[in-house]
Amino acid sequence: MIRAAHLRKVVDGRTVLDDVTFDVEKGECVGIADSRDRRHTTLLQILAILTPPTAGTLRIGGIDAINDPLGARSYVAYTD
């Protein structure tokens, strides 16, 4: 399960993500698409625990991915 709440990311003084909130339950399949550059990539990097959000909360598999990124990484696979 993934629970993202009010995720925000500021890069070089520019807000890339602002107030992104969603839940993905076990067994669900979702797609992420965006019409602007870097937003979807930035969100995927946050979900893969490669970069922290500027604000918000992220739980992956019931683990607080921001405060325990190593614990949450066992639930994540990412390829670019």
PELINNOR-V264529 format. One record per residue. RES is the residue in one small letter. PHI is phi in degrees with one decimal (* if undefined). OMEGA is omega in degrees with one decimal (* if undefined). D_CENTER is the distance of its C-alpha to the mean C-alpha in Angstrom with 1 decimal. Layout:
res=RES phi=PHI omega=OMEGA d_center=D_CENTER
res=RES phi=PHI omega=OMEGA d_center=D_CENTER
This chain:
res=m phi=* omega=176.0 d_center=12.3
res=i phi=-122.2 omega=174.7 d_center=8.7
res=r phi=-126.8 omega=177.2 d_center=8.9
res=a phi=-111.4 omega=-178.3 d_center=6.6
res=a phi=-134.5 omega=173.3 d_center=9.3
res=h phi=56.1 omega=179.1 d_center=10.3
res=l phi=-66.1 omega=178.8 d_center=7.4
res=r phi=-138.3 omega=176.8 d_center=9.5
res=k phi=-138.8 omega=176.2 d_center=9.9
res=v phi=-112.7 omega=-179.4 d_center=13.5
res=v phi=-124.3 omega=179.5 d_center=14.8
res=d phi=52.1 omega=177.8 d_center=18.6
res=g phi=77.9 omega=-179.1 d_center=19.3
res=r phi=-110.4 omega=178.0 d_center=17.7
res=t phi=-75.9 omega=-178.8 d_center=15.0
res=v phi=-94.4 omega=175.6 d_center=12.5
res=l phi=-124.6 omega=179.6 d_center=10.1
res=d phi=-144.3 omega=175.0 d_center=11.9
res=d phi=60.1 omega=177.1 d_center=11.6
res=v phi=-86.7 omega=-178.3 d_center=8.8
res=t phi=-134.3 omega=175.8 d_center=9.5
res=f phi=-165.8 omega=173.8 d_center=9.8
res=d phi=-125.2 omega=172.1 d_center=10.9
res=v phi=-125.4 omega=-179.3 d_center=11.4
res=e phi=-84.7 omega=178.8 d_center=14.6
res=k phi=-56.9 omega=178.6 d_center=16.1
res=g phi=91.1 omega=178.4 d_center=17.9
res=e phi=-80.2 omega=176.0 d_center=16.1
res=c phi=-123.2 omega=-178.4 d_center=15.2
res=v phi=-129.4 omega=173.5 d_center=13.1
res=g phi=-120.6 omega=179.2 d_center=13.0
res=i phi=-122.8 omega=179.6 d_center=11.0
res=a phi=-135.5 omega=-179.9 d_center=13.6
res=d phi=-151.5 omega=-179.6 d_center=14.3
res=s phi=-90.4 omega=-179.2 d_center=17.7
res=r phi=-110.6 omega=-179.5 d_center=16.9
res=d phi=-65.2 omega=169.7 d_center=16.3
res=r phi=74.8 omega=-176.3 d_center=13.1
res=r phi=-63.7 omega=-177.6 d_center=10.8
res=h phi=-66.7 omega=177.7 d_center=9.6
res=t phi=-63.9 omega=179.1 d_center=9.8
res=t phi=-63.8 omega=178.0 d_center=7.9
res=l phi=-61.6 omega=178.6 d_center=4.8
res=l phi=-63.5 omega=177.5 d_center=5.7
res=q phi=-66.4 omega=176.0 d_center=6.5
res=i phi=-67.2 omega=179.7 d_center=3.7
res=l phi=-64.6 omega=177.9 d_center=3.1
res=a phi=-85.2 omega=178.2 d_center=6.7
res=i phi=61.6 omega=175.9 d_center=7.2
res=l phi=-93.1 omega=176.8 d_center=9.3
res=t phi=-144.1 omega=-179.7 d_center=8.7
res=p phi=-82.5 omega=172.9 d_center=8.2
res=p phi=-72.3 omega=174.6 d_center=7.5
res=t phi=-72.0 omega=178.6 d_center=11.1
res=a phi=-153.3 omega=177.5 d_center=11.0
res=g phi=107.1 omega=-180.0 d_center=9.7
res=t phi=-126.7 omega=179.3 d_center=8.9
res=l phi=-144.1 omega=175.5 d_center=6.7
res=r phi=-118.8 omega=178.2 d_center=9.1
res=i phi=-125.5 omega=-177.8 d_center=9.3
res=g phi=60.2 omega=-179.9 d_center=12.9
res=g phi=82.1 omega=-178.1 d_center=14.1
res=i phi=-102.6 omega=175.4 d_center=13.1
res=d phi=-69.7 omega=-173.4 d_center=11.7
res=a phi=-71.8 omega=179.8 d_center=9.1
res=i phi=-82.0 omega=-178.9 d_center=9.8
res=n phi=-88.5 omega=178.7 d_center=13.5
res=d phi=-135.6 omega=-176.3 d_center=13.9
res=p phi=-61.9 omega=179.3 d_center=11.7
res=l phi=-65.6 omega=177.5 d_center=14.7
res=g phi=-65.4 omega=-178.8 d_center=15.1
res=a phi=-75.2 omega=-177.3 d_center=11.6
res=r phi=-62.3 omega=179.6 d_center=12.0
res=s phi=-66.3 omega=179.2 d_center=14.9
res=y phi=-100.7 omega=-168.8 d_center=12.9
res=v phi=-120.3 omega=169.1 d_center=10.9
res=a phi=-131.0 omega=-177.0 d_center=12.6
res=y phi=-145.3 omega=174.0 d_center=11.8
res=t phi=-136.5 omega=-177.8 d_center=14.5
res=d phi=-115.8 omega=* d_center=15.1
